[in-house]
Amino acid sequence: MREIDESDALLLALVTNRGSGQTVASLVSEVLTDGVNDVWRERFPPDLLGSAHDDLLERASDEVRDWRVKGYRFTSILRADYPRRLRSVHDAPPFLFYRGELGVVQSGGISVVGSRDASPEGTQRAADVARHLVERQIAVISGLARGIDFAAHTAALEAGGVALGVIASGIAGTYTPASSRDLHDAVAARGALVSQFWPSAHALRHTFLQRNATMSGLGFATFVIEAGETSGARAQARLAMQHGRPVILTDRVVERTQWGRALADGQRANVHVVTSRAEMHDAVSLVTRTTSLSTLDDMLVASL
């Protein structure tokens, strides 16, 4: 078992003891800019007798150690194995817990999202999109909810593809309905199941929105199959735009929602509306090609 890395404990201690006026996102940005040790010393400077805050760090170290003892696999935003694409967004979570292979998370994919109360046509479209992504060797990202998420991940696994599930509860939480647990296990076995929340955390209303932000950050595009005016898919589309990620909408979303029509007003080059399988193929090819060029640019910049 890997020894406890002090940076993990420092980061956890900072996150759990930040000031009431500071968000996790702004703290993480500060840590990435100034370094976790410097931020710790600035927030909790030692006194003449040494550090007066050793107990905070010790409690954080104990918690990290407990995660490892219990077998929870995780990485932090300070580590090299943290997904590069996710690290680039402003609301990247400080820790990621996972079951499965972290390499799957690194490679990213395309989020396939939509309504929990999906129509038969919507679930068929989700399955078609997922199978196409598998053919292109692109991981299918979804939130493992019923409806569109369930259809997309089930089709991806049946087609022999890679699935990446991002959940709104802790990795050891009990939120998951019994009917979905088999799918969670299958996703973990054939891809990765990921959570940004402490292992035993329960799903709450705000954690679903945070989960959507992470799904967007991990992927290189979001594909909305079918959604209502207040759907979580709407929130993810908005977050994807904030992250600079392309959004693909079906004609059904545009026809039936005001927010879909607003996104598809022709003023945004990275919003694509598809009405057929051929257009779906073209949109996926375009966002994949654009992402490949962006990745190459990042590699060239890093080499200079």
N, C-alpha and C positions, 0 to 999 in steps of 0.2 A: 504494500500500500504506500502511495506517495506521501512523503512527509508534508505536514501543513506548511503552506507557503505563507509567509507573514503578510504578503501583499493582499491575499484573499481576506485575511483577518482584518487588516487595516481598512480595506474597502468596505467590508461588512460593518465594522465599527462606525465608520463615517456615515454610511447610509442609515443605520439605525439610530444614530445620535446627531443627525443634522438638525439645524435650527428649524423652527416651525415655519419660517418664511421662505425656506429653500426647497425647491423641487428636487426629486431624484435626478432628473435630466440635467439640471444646472450643476448639481454636485458632480455627476459623472463627467460633464464637460470640463469642469475645473480640474478634476483628477487627471484626465487625459492631457490637459494642457500643462499643468504644473507638476504632476507626479504625485502619487499617493502618499509618499513619505513627507514631502513638503507640505501638502495640504493638511496632513495629520498634525505636524508640528505647529502649523499656524493656528489650527483650531484648538489644539490641546497642548500648549507649550509646557515644557517641564518647569517645575519650580526649583528652588535651591536644593531641595532634598531628592530631586529626581522627578519622574513623571507622577503627577497627581491623578493621572487617568489610566494607570495600568490596569485597573479593574475593568474598564470598558473594553480594552484590547483583549484582556484575558477571557472575558465572556464571549467575545466574538470568536476567539481562537477555539474555545470549547464548542461553540456551535458548528464551526467549520469541521472540527474533528468529529463531532456527532454525525454530521452529514456523511462523512466518509465511513464511519463505523457502521452506519445503517445501509451502506451500499449505494447511496445516491451519487450518480455521476453528474459532474457539473464543470463548468468553466466560468471564468470571469472576463470582463471586458479588458482586463489588464494582460490577459494571456494571449500568446500567439495563435492558439487554436480557436479563439473566439471568431465567429463568422465575420469575415472582412466586410461583406456587404452590409450586414446589420450594424456593425460598428460605425458606419458612415452616416447613419441617420441621427437626428437630434434627440430622439427619444429612445435610444438603444438601452435596454435594461442592463444593470450592472452584472447580473448573474444569469446563466442559463443552466437549467437542469434538464437532463435528457435520459431517455432509454433508447438503445439502438446505437447507430453509428454516427458520430459527430461529423464525419466526412460528408455524409449526405446533406447535413445542414450547411456545410461550407459551400457546396456546389450550388445552393439556391434552387430556384425553380419558379413556377408560375402558380399563384394562388387562384383556385377555382372556388368561388364563393357565391352565396345567394340565400334565398329564403329557406327557413326551416319547413314551412308549409308549402313545399314546392308542388307544382302541377306535374302530371305525367310527362308532358312535353319538356318541362324544365329539367326533370331528372334524366330524361333521355339525352338532352343536350349536354348536361354535365358529364354524363358517361362518355358521350362522343368526344368532347373536348379532352377529357382525361386520357382516353385511348390514343388520341392524336399526340398528346404530349409524351406518352410512353413511346410511341413510334419514333419521336424525335429525341428520345433519351433525355427528356426533361422531367424533373421531379414534380409531382403534383402536391402542392401545398394547400391545406385546408384546416378548418377549425374543429373537425370531427363532430359537428352538430348534426342533427337529423336533416333530412331534405337534401339540398344541393351538395353540402359537404359530404354526407354519407354516400351519395351516389358517385361522386367524383373519386373518393378514395377507394370505394369498393371496386369500381371499374379499373382503376389504376393497378390495384393488386391482382385482380383477375387477369389483367393483360401482362402480368409479369413485370410491372414497372416499380418505380421507387416512390414511396409516399412519405411526406413530411407533415406530421400533425402537430399543431400548436394549440395548446389547451389553456383554458382560463382559470384552472385550479392548479394546486400544487401537484407535482409528479406522483405523490403518494396520497392525493386527496380522494375523497369519496363521492365527489359530485357526479361522476360518470354514471348514467343509467346502466343497469345491468345488461340491457339489450345492446349497448354500445361497447361493452368492455372487450368483447372478442375482437372488434375492429381496432380498438386501441392496441391490443396485444399484437395483432397482425401488422399494424403500422410500425410498431417498435421492432418487430422481427425482420421486416423487409425494408426498413428505412429508419426513421427516427421519430420519437414522440418527445416534444419539447415543451418546457414551461419556464416562465420567468419568475414565478412566484415561489415562496418558501415551500418546501416539500409538502407540508400538511395543510396548506392554505385551502380554504373553500372558495368556490367561484362566487363572485359578487357582481353586481351590475357593472361597476366600473372596471372590473378585471377583464370583461369581454372586450371593451374598447382598447385597453392596453394590449390584449392579445392580438387584436386586429392590427395595431401599429407594428407589432413584432412580425406578424405574418407579412405585412407589406415590406418591412425592412429586410427580411430574409430573402424575399423573392426579387425577381427583376421585372415583374408585371403582375397585375391583378385582373382577372377575367370574371366579370359579374354576369352570371347566367340569367338570373331571375330574382327580382327583389321588389319590396314595397317601399313606400315613402319613408318609413322609419326603420328600415332594415339595417342590421349591422353591416351588410354589404355596402350600403351607402356610406357609412362611416369609413370603411376601409378604402373605398374609392377616393374619398376626400384625403385620407392620410397618404395614399399612394401618390396623389398629386403633390402633396407637401414634400414627399420624399423624392420627387423627381422621377417617379416610376410610371411607365405607361399603364393605361387603363383600357381594357377591351370590354365593350358593352354589347350585349345582344340587342337586336331591334326591339325585342319585347320590353327590355328595361327602358329604352328610350321612349317607346310608345306609351308606357303605362305609368311613368314617374316624372314628376317635375324636375327632380334633381338629375335624372338621366338626360332629359332634354337640355338642361342647362349645361351639363358637361359636354354634350355632343353638339354644341352650337357652332362648331367650325372654327372657333378661336384658339383651340388647343391642339397643337400638333401631335401630342402624345396620347390623345384619346381616339380610339378606333371603334367604329360601330360595324357589327357584322350581321348579315342577314341569312347567310348560307354557310355550308361546310367549306366551300371554296374560299369564301372571304375569311372564315375562321383560320384556315390554313395560311392564307396570305398575311393576316395580322400577326399570328404567332411567328411566322418567318421573319417579319419585319422587326418585332421587338427582340427576337433572339439575335438577329444580326446586329441591331443597334447595341445590345448588351455586350456582344462579343467585341465590337469595336471599342466600347468604353473600357472593357477589361484590358484590352491590349494597350490603350492609352495609359491606364493606371500602371501597367507593368513597365512601360517605357519610361514614365516619370520616375518610378521607384528605382530604376536602374541608373538614372543620371547622377 
